[in-house]
Amino acid sequence: MNADPYAWIEKSLDTVRRADWYRSPQSIESCPGPAVKLGNRRLINFASNDYLGLAGDDRLIQAAVAATKEFGTGATGSRLLSGHRDLHRQLEQAIANLKQTEDALVFSSGYLANLGAIASIVGKRDLILSDKYNHSSLKNGAALSGATVLEYDRCPLEDLTAKLEQNRTKYRKCLIITDSVFSMDGDLCPLPQLLALAEQFNCMVLVDEAHATGVFGASGAGCAEHFGCQGLPLIQVGTLSKALGSLGGYVAGSAALIDFLRNRAATWIYTTALTPADTAAALEAVRIVQQEPERRVRLQRNIETFKYYAIIDRQLPINNSLSPIFSLPLKDAATALTAASKLKEIGIFAPAIRPPTVSVSRIRISLMATHEFAHLQQLVEALEQVLSF
């Protein structure tokens, strides 16, 4: 018998290193923005989910400072004990107004929102149908629920239809879960078709709007608004940490659903409430998203400009995304690491994404409304250089 019960850790780490899957954080030493200081170097930043450029906006900073001065640095407890502030309720009402739902509930992270919502609304007698490319938080929420989980292929949706036909009647409740914008490829889910299938087979639908909130829709409400699905029976989950430039997560839906989650969602009941600073910053961000649509216009212009120069003009092998997220697929993890390193040498910060996060290693590129034309030009030229090696 091995004398050290922890010896397996180093062996497992060695396996991770040999597969080129090893990760370590990179310290950014500046305020968020289209260019950042990384390891004493100024790099153009294509690694951020701060799609509207709000994380460094002075109005969010001042809102956070003011809330900290008034309420302190921490909430000190869960919402049902000592942690609730009127700020939390203001933010929930603002999110419900943005999403055009009856109510909303704010969690301490988007990950906790997905875990809590999914595990609360289905259980061992139920069925979950999950897009095979869903985010980890959706998959782990499904596993935590104890429900039977079947993954489906999004294209074509005949796979989901067949699984519903074969399995729906065997279970009490059924929940279809999907990202609205998929975080690694930037493609959109076919939300109207999913809702039609849900109505046909008596299913609930939960959609994670993490990468869509603030980005899609006339008012920035996300893909539900983009597809004209607001007002339909739908559970909308999202995060405050991407286009909204803060921290936290939310669930938006019917008043009955939100009341149920307040009483049953363990990841809301048993965790400390969101800090006053994060809450106030997110509240200010929601206001800006609704009042400054020109930010989305600039972001869309950057998306179209990048696609033209990268795909049409230079014919780089990049996916034709509708969202700010693009990927450059590469043959393996080692190649992706080398490409990311070369990009950094040229002055571009775009990370290598490797298994197990994705099945195909890649460089992930995310655009911001605050990128300038020159930034996009430099990115295209750098990608061309890297691919020519």
Secondary structure in CASP SS format (residue, H / E / C, confidence):
PFRMAT SS
TARGET T0000
AUTHOR 0000-0000-0000
METHOD secondary structure of the structure
MODEL  1
M C 1.00
N C 1.00
A C 1.00
D C 1.00
P C 1.00
Y C 1.00
A H 1.00
W H 1.00
I H 1.00
E H 1.00
K H 1.00
S H 1.00
L H 1.00
D H 1.00
T H 1.00
V H 1.00
R H 1.00
R H 1.00
A C 1.00
D C 1.00
W C 1.00
Y C 1.00
R C 1.00
S C 1.00
P C 1.00
Q C 1.00
S C 1.00
I E 1.00
E C 1.00
S C 1.00
C C 1.00
P C 1.00
G C 1.00
P C 1.00
A E 1.00
V E 1.00
K E 1.00
L E 1.00
G C 1.00
N C 1.00
R E 1.00
R E 1.00
L E 1.00
I E 1.00
N E 1.00
F C 1.00
A C 1.00
S C 1.00
N C 1.00
D C 1.00
Y C 1.00
L C 1.00
G C 1.00
L C 1.00
A C 1.00
G C 1.00
D C 1.00
D H 1.00
R H 1.00
L H 1.00
I H 1.00
Q H 1.00
A H 1.00
A H 1.00
V H 1.00
A H 1.00
A H 1.00
T H 1.00
K H 1.00
E H 1.00
F H 1.00
G C 1.00
T C 1.00
G C 1.00
A C 1.00
T C 1.00
G C 1.00
S E 1.00
R H 1.00
L H 1.00
L H 1.00
S H 1.00
G H 1.00
H C 1.00
R C 1.00
D H 1.00
L H 1.00
H H 1.00
R H 1.00
Q H 1.00
L H 1.00
E H 1.00
Q H 1.00
A H 1.00
I H 1.00
A H 1.00
N H 1.00
L H 1.00
K H 1.00
Q C 1.00
T C 1.00
E C 1.00
D E 1.00
A E 1.00
L E 1.00
V E 1.00
F E 1.00
S C 1.00
S C 1.00
G H 1.00
Y H 1.00
L H 1.00
A H 1.00
N H 1.00
L H 1.00
G H 1.00
A H 1.00
I H 1.00
A H 1.00
S H 1.00
I H 1.00
V C 1.00
G C 1.00
K C 1.00
R C 1.00
D C 1.00
L E 1.00
I E 1.00
L E 1.00
S E 1.00
D E 1.00
K C 1.00
Y C 1.00
N C 1.00
H C 1.00
S H 1.00
S H 1.00
L H 1.00
K H 1.00
N H 1.00
G H 1.00
A H 1.00
A H 1.00
L H 1.00
S H 1.00
G C 1.00
A C 1.00
T E 1.00
V E 1.00
L E 1.00
E E 1.00
Y E 1.00
D C 1.00
R C 1.00
C C 1.00
P C 1.00
L C 1.00
E H 1.00
D H 1.00
L H 1.00
T H 1.00
A H 1.00
K H 1.00
L H 1.00
E H 1.00
Q H 1.00
N H 1.00
R H 1.00
T H 1.00
K H 1.00
Y C 1.00
R C 1.00
K C 1.00
C E 1.00
L E 1.00
I E 1.00
I E 1.00
T E 1.00
D E 1.00
S C 1.00
V E 1.00
F C 1.00
S C 1.00
M C 1.00
D C 1.00
G C 1.00
D C 1.00
L E 1.00
C C 1.00
P C 1.00
L H 1.00
P H 1.00
Q H 1.00
L H 1.00
L H 1.00
A H 1.00
L H 1.00
A H 1.00
E H 1.00
Q H 1.00
F H 1.00
N C 1.00
C C 1.00
M E 1.00
V E 1.00
L E 1.00
V E 1.00
D E 1.00
E C 1.00
A C 1.00
H C 1.00
A C 1.00
T C 1.00
G C 1.00
V C 1.00
F C 1.00
G C 1.00
A C 1.00
S C 1.00
G C 1.00
A C 1.00
G C 1.00
C H 1.00
A H 1.00
E H 1.00
H H 1.00
F C 1.00
G C 1.00
C C 1.00
Q C 1.00
G C 1.00
L C 1.00
P C 1.00
L C 1.00
I E 1.00
Q E 1.00
V E 1.00
G E 1.00
T E 1.00
L C 1.00
S C 1.00
K C 1.00
A C 1.00
L C 1.00
G C 1.00
S C 1.00
L C 1.00
G C 1.00
G E 1.00
Y E 1.00
V E 1.00
A E 1.00
G E 1.00
S C 1.00
A H 1.00
A H 1.00
L H 1.00
I H 1.00
D H 1.00
F H 1.00
L H 1.00
R H 1.00
N H 1.00
R H 1.00
A C 1.00
A H 1.00
T H 1.00
W H 1.00
I H 1.00
Y C 1.00
T C 1.00
T E 1.00
A C 1.00
L C 1.00
T C 1.00
P H 1.00
A H 1.00
D H 1.00
T H 1.00
A H 1.00
A H 1.00
A H 1.00
L H 1.00
E H 1.00
A H 1.00
V H 1.00
R H 1.00
I H 1.00
V H 1.00
Q H 1.00
Q H 1.00
E C 1.00
P C 1.00
E H 1.00
R H 1.00
R H 1.00
V H 1.00
R H 1.00
L H 1.00
Q H 1.00
R H 1.00
N H 1.00
I H 1.00
E H 1.00
T H 1.00
F H 1.00
K H 1.00
Y H 1.00
Y H 1.00
A H 1.00
I H 1.00
I H 1.00
D H 1.00
R C 1.00
Q C 1.00
L C 1.00
P C 1.00
I C 1.00
N C 1.00
N C 1.00
S C 1.00
L C 1.00
S C 1.00
P C 1.00
I E 1.00
F E 1.00
S E 1.00
L E 1.00
P E 1.00
L C 1.00
K C 1.00
D C 1.00
A H 1.00
A H 1.00
T H 1.00
A H 1.00
L H 1.00
T H 1.00
A H 1.00
A H 1.00
S H 1.00
K H 1.00
L H 1.00
K H 1.00
E H 1.00
I H 1.00
G C 1.00
I E 1.00
F E 1.00
A C 1.00
P C 1.00
A E 1.00
I E 1.00
R C 1.00
P C 1.00
P C 1.00
T C 1.00
V C 1.00
S C 1.00
V C 1.00
S C 1.00
R E 1.00
I E 1.00
R E 1.00
I E 1.00
S E 1.00
L C 1.00
M C 1.00
A C 1.00
T C 1.00
H C 1.00
E C 1.00
F H 1.00
A H 1.00
H H 1.00
L H 1.00
Q H 1.00
Q H 1.00
L H 1.00
V H 1.00
E H 1.00
A H 1.00
L H 1.00
E H 1.00
Q H 1.00
V H 1.00
L H 1.00
S H 1.00
F C 1.00
END
